[in-house]
Amino acid sequence: MAANEKVRAKVEQAVGKVAQAAGRATNNKTLIAKGHAAEVAGKARQAKESVKDTGRH
């Protein structure tokens, strides 16, 4: 996995978790949903890069 993509995936997951926590703290369902979406996008990016790495080896 390219280092910058790996970092980007982890950051996206972390941002999603923070957004979800903030949404729960303020009882903001929209923020919770956006946080969940960002976290899932980060996990998908990480999975995509892992598949690309598998093909390279």
PyRosetta script that sets phi, psi and omega in degrees:
from pyrosetta import init, pose_from_sequence

init()
pose = pose_from_sequence("MAANEKVRAKVEQAVGKVAQAAGRATNNKTLIAKGHAAEVAGKARQAKESVKDTGRH")
pose.set_psi(1, 133.9)
pose.set_omega(1, 176.4)
pose.set_phi(2, -61.3)
pose.set_psi(2, 137.2)
pose.set_omega(2, -175.1)
pose.set_phi(3, -58.3)
pose.set_psi(3, -42.0)
pose.set_omega(3, -177.4)
pose.set_phi(4, -67.8)
pose.set_psi(4, -34.8)
pose.set_omega(4, 177.6)
pose.set_phi(5, -70.4)
pose.set_psi(5, -36.0)
pose.set_omega(5, 178.5)
pose.set_phi(6, -64.0)
pose.set_psi(6, -45.1)
pose.set_omega(6, 179.0)
pose.set_phi(7, -64.4)
pose.set_psi(7, -42.8)
pose.set_omega(7, -179.5)
pose.set_phi(8, -60.6)
pose.set_psi(8, -41.5)
pose.set_omega(8, 179.0)
pose.set_phi(9, -64.1)
pose.set_psi(9, -43.9)
pose.set_omega(9, -179.6)
pose.set_phi(10, -66.4)
pose.set_psi(10, -40.1)
pose.set_omega(10, 179.0)
pose.set_phi(11, -64.3)
pose.set_psi(11, -43.0)
pose.set_omega(11, 179.6)
pose.set_phi(12, -61.1)
pose.set_psi(12, -40.6)
pose.set_omega(12, 177.7)
pose.set_phi(13, -65.4)
pose.set_psi(13, -42.3)
pose.set_omega(13, -179.3)
pose.set_phi(14, -65.7)
pose.set_psi(14, -42.2)
pose.set_omega(14, 178.7)
pose.set_phi(15, -61.4)
pose.set_psi(15, -41.0)
pose.set_omega(15, 178.6)
pose.set_phi(16, -62.5)
pose.set_psi(16, -42.4)
pose.set_omega(16, 179.9)
pose.set_phi(17, -65.3)
pose.set_psi(17, -40.2)
pose.set_omega(17, 178.8)
pose.set_phi(18, -65.5)
pose.set_psi(18, -43.5)
pose.set_omega(18, 179.6)
pose.set_phi(19, -62.4)
pose.set_psi(19, -40.4)
pose.set_omega(19, 178.1)
pose.set_phi(20, -63.6)
pose.set_psi(20, -43.7)
pose.set_omega(20, 179.9)
pose.set_phi(21, -62.8)
pose.set_psi(21, -42.0)
pose.set_omega(21, 178.7)
pose.set_phi(22, -65.1)
pose.set_psi(22, -40.0)
pose.set_omega(22, 178.4)
pose.set_phi(23, -63.9)
pose.set_psi(23, -39.6)
pose.set_omega(23, 177.8)
pose.set_phi(24, -67.4)
pose.set_psi(24, -39.0)
pose.set_omega(24, -178.5)
pose.set_phi(25, -65.8)
pose.set_psi(25, -34.0)
pose.set_omega(25, -177.9)
pose.set_phi(26, -101.9)
pose.set_psi(26, 2.3)
pose.set_omega(26, -178.3)
pose.set_phi(27, 57.8)
pose.set_psi(27, 42.0)
pose.set_omega(27, -179.3)
pose.set_phi(28, -105.3)
pose.set_psi(28, 101.9)
pose.set_omega(28, -175.2)
pose.set_phi(29, -66.5)
pose.set_psi(29, -31.8)
pose.set_omega(29, 178.5)
pose.set_phi(30, -65.3)
pose.set_psi(30, -43.3)
pose.set_omega(30, 179.4)
pose.set_phi(31, -66.1)
pose.set_psi(31, -38.0)
pose.set_omega(31, 176.8)
pose.set_phi(32, -61.2)
pose.set_psi(32, -45.6)
pose.set_omega(32, -178.7)
pose.set_phi(33, -65.2)
pose.set_psi(33, -41.9)
pose.set_omega(33, 178.4)
pose.set_phi(34, -65.0)
pose.set_psi(34, -38.3)
pose.set_omega(34, 177.5)
pose.set_phi(35, -64.9)
pose.set_psi(35, -42.0)
pose.set_omega(35, 178.4)
pose.set_phi(36, -63.8)
pose.set_psi(36, -42.0)
pose.set_omega(36, 179.4)
pose.set_phi(37, -62.1)
pose.set_psi(37, -42.4)
pose.set_omega(37, 179.7)
pose.set_phi(38, -65.3)
pose.set_psi(38, -40.6)
pose.set_omega(38, 179.4)
pose.set_phi(39, -64.4)
pose.set_psi(39, -43.7)
pose.set_omega(39, 179.4)
pose.set_phi(40, -64.6)
pose.set_psi(40, -39.9)
pose.set_omega(40, 178.3)
pose.set_phi(41, -62.3)
pose.set_psi(41, -39.9)
pose.set_omega(41, 177.8)
pose.set_phi(42, -64.9)
pose.set_psi(42, -40.7)
pose.set_omega(42, 178.3)
pose.set_phi(43, -67.0)
pose.set_psi(43, -37.8)
pose.set_omega(43, 178.1)
pose.set_phi(44, -66.0)
pose.set_psi(44, -41.6)
pose.set_omega(44, 178.5)
pose.set_phi(45, -62.1)
pose.set_psi(45, -42.0)
pose.set_omega(45, 179.7)
pose.set_phi(46, -63.9)
pose.set_psi(46, -42.2)
pose.set_omega(46, 178.9)
pose.set_phi(47, -64.6)
pose.set_psi(47, -41.4)
pose.set_omega(47, 179.3)
pose.set_phi(48, -60.7)
pose.set_psi(48, -45.1)
pose.set_omega(48, -179.5)
pose.set_phi(49, -67.4)
pose.set_psi(49, -34.9)
pose.set_omega(49, 177.7)
pose.set_phi(50, -64.7)
pose.set_psi(50, -39.6)
pose.set_omega(50, 177.9)
pose.set_phi(51, -65.6)
pose.set_psi(51, -41.9)
pose.set_omega(51, 178.0)
pose.set_phi(52, -62.0)
pose.set_psi(52, -40.1)
pose.set_omega(52, 178.5)
pose.set_phi(53, -64.9)
pose.set_psi(53, -39.6)
pose.set_omega(53, -179.5)
pose.set_phi(54, -61.8)
pose.set_psi(54, -38.3)
pose.set_omega(54, 179.2)
pose.set_phi(55, -69.0)
pose.set_psi(55, -23.6)
pose.set_omega(55, -178.5)
pose.set_phi(56, -81.2)
pose.set_psi(56, -22.1)
pose.set_omega(56, -174.8)
pose.set_phi(57, -95.0)
pose.dump_pdb("model.pdb")
